[in-house]
Amino acid sequence: MHRFLSATQLPPHAHPRPQATMADNKPEQQPEQQSPRAQEAGNESTGIFPAHYWATLVDDADDEGLGEDDSDSTASLTSSVLRYRTIHGRTYHSERGNAQYWGSNDDQQNEAQDINHHALTLAIDDKLYLAPLDKAKVKNALDVGTGTGIWAIDFADEFPDAKVTGTDISPIQSIWVPPNVVFELEDCTQSWTFPRNHFDYIHMRWLVGSIDDWHLLFKRAFACLKPGGWLESYEMSTTWESDDGTVTENTALAQWGKFYVAGGRQSGRTFTVVNDNLQRKAMETAGFVDIDKRDIKQPIGRWSKDQRMREIGAFTQLTLEQDAEGYLLFMANTLGWSREEIMVYLAKFRREVQSGAHHAYYRQRVVWGKRPE
């Protein structure tokens, strides 16, 4: 069954993990001046304000008194898999192969992912999927980019007769799982190891910014689906918007998405999947039919007059309060920002989120399609 939380609860993250070996655990430097690369990031090509801009705003009177974040496996795997990268004290997946994901894989971020899972399922009416699945026919399901594995575990509870496989590039999943769940280390941007015509349903969520070729990804999914099987893609925009003008260009909220767009250009992995309608285009190219979608506005905070949107917004805010740093640090570091500069920006961002004065939301899109029978 799907887990339901109250807006005041943090889900326990009892995911035992092996001790990671830190490959790049070098003493951190705390520069007093803005880094040259961060100066370059604040130019017209990216639209990102330079790092020193936020230092002048961090003590704004209307934001006073608001707090900051507290920083704080599965089977036996080779040491290279567990040799996580360390960036400004946060761990990220190892550098094996071509994999790249912008979120941290440490406990603080994993807690945030589990909170976010609840917010995302609330946004689609307390469901785990929108594709028109026939429960009697789903015998093999795949969750690509499973993260902590929470979606795969919930899906396995709902489909007890199905084998559910979750794949990820970090072995951060729980060892306590239903008997019909397995987790595997897999990079979905490489050749898939699964047999053709095997899965009845393939689920992907929040792969934005980690895929170098969406058309190839969906072609691989198509090949591994049985005829009549469904692919579902749940992606988000990194841009915070408002319908009433409360998210203005000079806010930290408005700048948030620009870190990802600019960083994605450097890495060759786009963050504009929703804006470019890339999910549908890639599904059509791969040969899927009966393609459908749902667009979602995901609020942050309790500003909405609609009770359900207020609840969704509360959990969205909670996941960012848990670990905004773990979401942003990798991309800001890619653009040359120092940890000190990042933390100054995040202090302003947190204050805006907690103030309730900015009626922000981001767009999500769920797209599903069927392999022809």
N, C-alpha and C positions, 0 to 999 in steps of 0.2 A: 504493500500500500504506500501511497505517497505520504511523505512526512509533512505535517502541518505545524507551523510555528506561530506563536503570537508575536506581535511587533516588538515585544520587549525581550524576546529570547534570542540568545546566540546558540546556534546548533553546536553540540560538542563535536570536536574534531579528533576522534580517537583513532587516528591513522598511524600506527607504529611505523617507523621508518628506520632504516640503517643509518649509521652516522656517515655523512657524506665527506669525501675527501675534497678539500678546497684547493683547486689548482692555482688560483691566482690570488691567494690570500696575502696580499702585499699591504704594508702599512699605508693607510689612507692619508692623503694630504688635504689640508683644509685651506685653500687659497683665500687670501683676503680680497683679491681683486677678481673681477669677472674674467672667466677664461676666454681666450681669443676665439675659440670655436663657438662659444655661446654668443659672442658678439656677432659672429657671422650668421648665427641662427636667427638673430633678431633683425632680419632684413626684409626687403620687399618681396623676395622670392618665396619666403615661407609664411610671411604674415605674423610671425611670432614676435612678441615684444621682447627686447633684450632683457637679460636676467636682472640687471640693476633696476629696471622699472619696478619690480615687485618689492625690492628692498625699501623703496620710498613709501610704499603703501601698507606694509605689514603691520604698522601700529595704528591704523585708522581707528578713530574713536568709536565709530559705529560697529566695529567688529570686536571690541574688547571683551575679554572674559571667556572666550571660546577656546576649548582645549585643543591639543594636538594628539596625533596617534602615538601609541606606545609601541616602540620597536621591540621588539623582542629579538613495509614494502612487501613490497610483496616478497617474491622468492629471491633466492640468492642470485645476484647478477654480477657481471664482471666489474672490476674496479673502474674501468673506463666509463661505464654507464653512470656510476655514482661519483665520478670526479666532476662535480658541479662547478660551474663558473661562479665566481664571486664578483659582484659589482657593487661598490659602495656598501659592503657588508651584507648584501642580500644575495641569495643563491638562485641560480638559473640552470636549466638543463645543460648537460655536457655538450661538448662541441663535436660529438660524433656525427659523421655524415653531413647532410645539407640542412638539418633541422634548424628552425629558428622560431622561438615563441617569446613574446615580449613581457609576459607575466612571470613574476617570481614563482619558484616552486617550494618555498619554505612554509612553515606552519602558519605564519601570519597571513600569507596570501591564500593558503588553502582554506583557512577559516572564512576568508572573504568570498572565495569561490562558492563555498557551500551556502552562505547567506544569499549570494547572487542567484544560485540555482533556485532558491525558493521564490525570489522576486521574479525570475523569468517564467517559472511555471504559473505563478499568479497571473502574469500578463496574458497567458493563453488559457485562462479560465480553469486554473488548477489542473491542467493536463500536461502530460509529458510529450505529446505529439499531436499533430493536426492532420496528418495523412490518414485517409480512410482505410485503416488496417482491419483485416478480418482476423480477429484473435485466434480463431481456430486454425488458421493457416500459417501463422507466424511461428516458425520452428527455429530459425536462426536469425539473430539480429546483431548488428555491428554498431558500436558507438565510436566514431573517429574523433580523436582528441578528447578522451574521456576525462582528463584532469584528475580530480580526486576520486572519480568513479561514482559519484553520488547519483547522476542520472541513470547510469547503467544498473545500479543496484535497485533504484526505484522501479525501473522498467522491468527488471527481472522479477520483482515482487508482483507486478501487475500481470506478467506473462510467465507464470510458473512452469509452463510446459515448453518454453523456448530456451535455447541456449543463447546467452547474451555475452558477446565479446567486446571488451573495451580496450582501445589502444591509445597509447600516448608515448611521448618522448621522454617523460620523467616517471620513474617508478614510485609514485606518491600515493597509490591507492591503498585502501584499507585491506587488511588481511582477513577481516571478518565480513564475509560476503555470503549471499545466498548460494546454494549448491549449483545453481544454473548460471553463475557468472564466472568468467575468467578474464584476467587482464594480461595484456601482452605489450611488450615494448615494440613500438612500430612507428616509423616516420612515414606519414601518408604522402609526403612529397617524393618519395622513392617508389620503386616498383613494389606493388603489393604482393604479399606472400599468400594471400587467400586464393582458394580455387575459384574458377569461373562458375557462374550459375549456382551460387551457394546460398546467398543471404535472401531472406524475405523482406528485410527492412534494414536500411542503413541510415543512421542519424549522425548529423554533424552540427556542432554548435560552437560559435565564437572562435572560428578559425581565422577570422579576419586578421590581416597583417602577418600571417605565417605561411601563406600559400603563394608560391611563385607562378603557378599556372592553374587557374581554376578550371579551365576547359579540360586539361589533362586529368585533374583530380576527379571530375565528374565522369569522364570516360572510364577511368579505372573503377569507379563505383558501379557504373552501368554494367561493366563486364562481370563483376562479382555478384550482381543481383540475379536472382532467378527471373525468368520472364513472368511479368505480373508483379514483381517486387517493387517496393517504393524507396525512393531517396528523399530525405527531408533535411533542409539546410536552414539553420536559424542563425542569422548574422545581424550585426549592429553597426550603426554609424557612430563614430567617435565624437561627433559634433553636438555640443549642447545648444539647444534652441529655446525660444520662448514665443508664445503667440501674442503676448502683451507688451513686448519691448523691454522686459526686465532683464534680459541677458544682452547687455550692450557690448560693443566691441572691446571696450577697455576693461571688461571683467575677466577675472581668472577663468571663469566658466567658459567664456567665449574662446579663450586661448587654448583650452585643454585639447581640443581635437586637432589643432594645428601641429602639435608635437607629433602626433601619430601620422598625419598626412605627409609632413616633411620627412619624418624618419622612414616612412614606408617608401618614399621616393629613393632614398639612399640605399635601402636594403633590396629594392626591387620587389617588394611584397605589399600590395596595395591595401589601404584602409578604406577605400571609397567603394567597397563592394555594393553597399545598398544604394548609394547615389548613382552608381553606374549600371544598376540593374543586372549585375554580373551573375547572380545566381540563376535567373531565368535564362539568360543568354547561354550560359555554359551548359545548362540542362538541355536546352534545345539543340545545341551543337552535338551533345553526346547521344541524342536520340530519344530522350524521354518524351512521354506524351501525358495528356491529362494534367498538365502543369497548372498549379493554382498557388495562391499566395495570401498571406495576411500581413498588413502593415500595422505596426504597433507604436504608440507613443509611450515611452517609459519615463515617468516623472521621477524627479529626485526631491525628496522631502514631502511634507504633508500639506502643501499649499492648495491642492485640488479640492474643489467643492464636492466632488464625487467620492463617496466613502471608499469604494474599492480602489480607486486611483490613489487615494491617500494612503491606503495600506501598502500598495505596491511602491509608492514613493518612499514610504518609511523604510522598507527593506533595501531599496536602492541606495538611500542615504546611509543606511547601516553598513552596507558592504564597503562604501567609500570611507566611512569613518574607521572601519576596521583596518583598511590598508590601501588608501589612495596612493601611497608611495610605491607599493608593489605593482600597481597598475602602470604608473607613469615613468618610473625611474629608468627602465631600460631604454625607452625611446628618447627621453631627455638626455641620457648619457650618450646615445648614438649621435645626437646633435651637438655634443661637446660641452654640455652643462656639467658643472661640478656638483657634488652632493650638496654643498652649502647653498648654491644657487637654486637647486631643485627644492630644497626644504623651505627656503624663503618663499618661493612661488606657492608651494603646497600649503603653507600657513595661510596665505591669502585665500587660496581655493577653499580650504576647510571653513574659513570664516564665512565665506559667501554661501556655502552649502548649508551651514548651520543657522544662518541669519533668517532664512525663510523669505527674504526679500526678492529673490530671483526665482521666477516660476519656470524652472528649467526642465527640459526633457530631452531624451535622445531617441532617435528613430531605430526601430528594429524591423526586420522583415523575415518572415518564415515562408519558404518556398518548398513545395513538394511536387514530385513528378513520378510517373510509373514507367518502368521498362515494359515495352509492348509485349503482349503474350504471344 
